Amino acid sequence: MTLLTFMWLFSQVQAPVIPNGPAIFAEDHQGQMYLLVDTKPRTVLVENGPKMAKLSATNVGDLALIRAGRETLALNSSVFPGQMTRDQHVNGWRLARDPQNPKTCRIEVRPAGTDTWQTPLDPEAAPPDEHQTIVADEVGYVWISKPKSVLCLDPRKPKNAWTWTSLQPVTALGLSPNGRALAGLANGELYELGRGPKGSGIFQPYTVRQLPAKPIRAIHADGEGSVWVVVEKAVYRAAPPADAWQRAWRSLARMPVGNLDIFSGQLDGKLYVLGGMGNYGYPAKYTCFNDLFSPPGDITLWAAICGAHQDEMWIMGGNTDQKLSFIWSPKNNAWRSGSALPTPLGWTSAQDVDGRLIITPGGTSTKQLDEFIFTDTVYELRPVRQHSTL
């Protein structure tokens, strides 16, 4: 299945000659761009205004962690970025070299919460092959490049692999500005890859201008929405289009796990996040999260109401049939029970307005009525001295 075509106008970046060897782009937490080449010693180039400059071996060891795709590594790590990644479900993935045949790799997965590497459950991914790069995209899939194809694994459905076969050799794999897999070919073409309904494949060609029709060695989309590539021994960059979402928004540090029905509140300049649910582990299964900090009694909350009030965090309702409330004090990191809501309530917000804790309408359901109910009532916590039971 083919969708609309993207158009990118590339220009060459002033940079030293890029040596031969596996290459990959990365960023630090401030959005500084790097290019790593797996030479001995490792070659590292850093963005410096409109150009890239080579770092000395001394400076490489002093640099902070960098992010290559979804993986965070030190620049001087013994593991070369592109050989490891982490998916949205907290599983680790790597390409492990076969000691008997250095040209081939095994795909291995480390399920969330374990320290053991194992072979994926899909037989198609099991045999050693000439795997080159592994990336995890923003929608939960894991992609592995081969010489003439790209393999897609779904941690939620481990026996549902899909292979995209190219007429040209696949020479690079990265993430697009949309967080999807982006394949670079030997003739300089770029394709964004995805999965469609019922697991069907989607490939969207990029229309590229002023890029040599030569093998692409590395691809990267930075936080500004630009696309960077290495072709032969040169670096090229395409500026984001006028309607790129990165012109108005920027992505920050990732949460530990993909999550929905999450709730949060701001207190003393910090954002506190808890609850929610998502796919976790391998095979990835729907899981309620209660790990960041847990209210008394190990109650699992999702779709709860969260708001800061009088220097404390109030967690109320949730689970569609919950009306209990809990109060967390950051000063002593302790919980206590608060005044119950008038009715079970969730999927809404609470705000402190001039010292008044106000809850806007939300949704509820009851065991008596097998349906979801939308409310229109606004509640305010009465201003009494204490709203808790010890």
N, C-alpha and C positions, 0 to 999 in steps of 0.2 A: 504494500500500500504506500503510495507516494502522496505527500501533501505539498503545500506551497513552498516555493523556493526562497531561501534567504540570499541577500546580496551583500558582499563584503568587499571593500576597496582596500587593498593592502599596500603598504609602503615599507621599504627596507629601513631597519633600525641600524644606526651606526653602532657597530660592535666589533670586537676582535674576531678573527677567523675562528669558527667553531670547530674543534677537533672531532675526529671520528669517534664513535662510541654511542651507546644509548644516552639519550638526552631527555630531560623533563623540566618543565617550568614549575615554580612554586612561589608562594607568598608568605611573608611573615604576618604577625597580628596587626601590623600597621598598614598592610597592603603593599609593602615593598616587594617588587618583583625580583626573582632570581631565576637563573638558568643553570641547571646542574648537568654535567657530562661525566659519565662513568669512566673516567680515565684514572691512571695511577701516577701521581696523586690526583684526587678528584678536582675537576675544573669547575669553578663557580663564577658566574657572571652576575652582577647586580645592576638593577636599573638605576641610572644616574641622569635624571632629567630626560632629554630626548634620546639618550644613548644608553648602552650597557657597557660596563667596565669590568675587567677581571679582578677578582679578589685574590690577595696573596694567601698562601697556605696558612700563614700565621693567623690571619683574620677569620678564616673559616671556622676554626675551633671555638672562637669567642662569640659566634653569632647565636641568637635565640632560636627557638623552634620555628619551623616553617610548616606550611600546609600545602601538600601536594594532593589535589583532589579532596578526598575526605580523610586522608591520613596525615597525622602530624609527626614529624621526625626532626631530629637534629641534623644540621647540614653535614656534620662529619659522621653520621650514623653509618655503621657497617652495612646496613640494609639500604639498597638503592631505592629511592621513591619510585613508584610505578610497579614494584614487585609485591607490594602489600596495600591493603585498603581495609576500611571498616564500613559495613553497611548500616542502614537506618535501624536495623534490628539488633545492633550491638554485637554482631558477629565479626570476627576477624577473618580476612582472606589473604592468601599469599600464593605466589608462584615459587615452588621449591625445586631447585635444580636437581636433576637426576645425576648422581655421582658417576654412574656408568656411561652416561651420554650427556656431556655438558650443553649440547644444543637443545635439549628437551627439558620441560618442566612439568611438575605435577601441580594440579590445582588442589589446594587444601583449605579447609575451613576450620576455625576455632569457635565453636558455639558459645554464645553469650554465657558468662558465668562459669566457664571452664578454662583449663589451661592446656587442653589436649587438642592437637591438630589432627584432623581426620579427612578422609576422602569424601567429596560431596556425594549425596545420595543419587544424583542423576548419572546413569551409566555413561551418557554421552560426554560428561566432564571428567570421567575417571582416567582414561588412558593418558599417559604422558604424551606431550605434543610440543611443537615449537611455539609455545605460548610466549608472548612478548610483553604485554602490559595488562594490568588488571585495574579496573576502576569500579566504584559503586556510584550510582546516580542518585538524583534527588527523589525518585519515586520508588526506591526499594530494590532495584535490580542490580545485579553484578555482571560486568562485561569483561570479557577476556579476548584480546586480539590474537589472531593466528596469522600465518603468512598470507592467506587469501580469504579469510573470513573473520567474523566476530561472533563469539559465543555469548549468549545471554542466559544467565541463571536466575531463577526466582526463589529466594529463600523461603517464601510463603508456600510455594508449590515446588518442592525440590526436584520432582520428576517431570518438570514442564519446561525443559530447555528449548531455546530457539537459536538457530544459526543464521546469520546474515552473510551471504556469499557475495563477494565482489568480483567483478571481471578483472579488476586490477589488484595487485598485492596491497594488503593493508600494512602500512608502515608506521602508523602512530595511532594512539587512542588517548582521548582526554575527555573533559566535560565541556559542554557548550555553555553559552551565557544563560541558557534556561535550565542548567543542571542536568541535561541529558547527555548520553554518550555521544561523543563526536569522533568519527573515524577519519583519518587522513590516509590518502592512497598514494601509490607510487607515481601517478601522473599529476599530482598536485590538487586533486579534487577532495572536497570535504563533504561528509554526510552526517547529519544528526540522526541518531537511532532511537527507537522506542518500541513499546509493545502496545498493540491495539486491542480491540475487543476479542475475547476468547483466546488471548495469547498470540494473535497474529502480529507480524512484524510491521513496523513503520519506518521508512527511511525518507529523510528530507534532504535533498541536495542543497548545498550552498553554492551560489554563483560567486565566484571569486574573480577579482580583477587585479592585474599587475602582480600576480604570483606565478613564479616559474612552474612549468608543467613537469616538475621533478619530484622525487620522493619526499614526503613530509616526514620529518624525524621526530617532531614533538608538537603538541597542541596544548593551548591553555586559554581559558577565558578568565580574565581578572575581575576584581571587584567593581571596576568601573564599567564593565560590559565590553571591553576590548577583547579581540581574539589575537593571540600570539602564536606564531608557528616558526619552526626551524626548517628551512629547506636547504639541503646540501650544507654549506658552511656559513649560512647567513640567517639572520633573524628578521622576521617581518611582523608587522602589526597592523590590524584593521581597527579603526576607531568605531565605537558603538554608533548605531543609527540614531536618528533624532528622536525616535519614539522608544528607545531602550528604557526598560524599567529602572536600570541602574542609574539613570540620570536623576531620578527622584528618590530612590531607595538604595540602601546598601545592606548587605548581609553581615551579621555579627557572629560571634562564637556559637557553635552548634550546641543544642541540648544533648544530653547523654544518649537519648533515644528518641525515635519518632513518636509523636504523641498527639492526641486530640482530646477534646473535652478537658483541657488543662485549665487550671485557674491560677491567678497570680495577684500580687498586690505590691505596692511601693511603700517602703517605710525607711525613713532616714537615708534617703538617697540610694537605697538598694532595692532591687526587684526580686521578690521571693516567689518561687514557682513550685507547685506541688500538684499531686493528683494526676488524673487523666488516665488514658488507656491507649494501647497501640500494639503492633505486632512485635514480638520479642523472641529472640532465640533462634535456633535452627533445629527442625523446621520452625519458622516464625509463627507464633500463635498469639491470638488476641489476649492481652494481659492487662489487668488493672494495676497501675503503679502507685506504690505507697512508700517509696524508698527515700525520697529527698528529705522529708521529715514527716513523721507519722503522728496523727492525733491519738489520744488515749484509746485503749481497747482494740488497737489494730483494725479500726474500721476503715474499709477501703472506700475512698470517695472519688467520684468523677462527676463532671458537670456541676461542681459545687460553686458556691458563692464565696468570694474572697474580697476582703477590704481591710484597710488599715484604719484604726480608730484608737485615739488616746495612747499612741505609741505602742500599740499591740496589733497583732494580726488576727482578724476574725475569719473563721472558716465555717460556713453555714450551709445546711441543706445538702443538695446533690443526690446522686443515685436515683433521681426522679421520684423517690418515695421517702426521702430523708428530710427531717426538720430539726435534727440536733444541731448544736453549734459548739464550736471549740475556740478557745482563745490561746494564742501563742505569744509568749513574752520573749523577745529577742534578748532582753537584758539578762535573764537567767536561763534562757533556753528551756523553758518549762511550759507545759500545757495545763489548762484547766477547762472544765465544762462551762459553757455560757448559756444564756437564756435561749430556750428552744424557739424556733420560728412559729408563727401562728398556724402555718400549714406546710406540708412538704413542698419544697421549691428548689429549682435548679435552673441552669442555662440563663443566668442573668448576672448582674454585677452589683456591687455595693460600693458606695463612695462616701468619704467623710467631707461633708459640706459645712464649713464653719463650725466644726465640732459636732455635727449631727451625722450619725451613721444612717444612710438612706439606701434602701434596696428597691430597685426598679422591678417591674413585672417580669415574670419568667414563665417556666413551664413546670408541670407536675403531672403525676399519674398515681393512681391508687390501685390496690389489689381488688377493691370492690368494683371499680370502673376500669375495664380493660381498654383504656384509651388514653391518649395524651391530651392534657388540658392546658390551654393558654390562659394566663391570668392577666388582669389589668389593674391589680391593686399595688399601690406603692406603700411600703412600710418604713417607719422611722423608729429607731431604738429610743425608748424613753430615757431622758437624761437623769438617771438615778446614779447613786454613788457606786454601786457594785452590781454587775450583771453576771455573776458566776457562782457556782457552787464548788466548794473545795472538796 
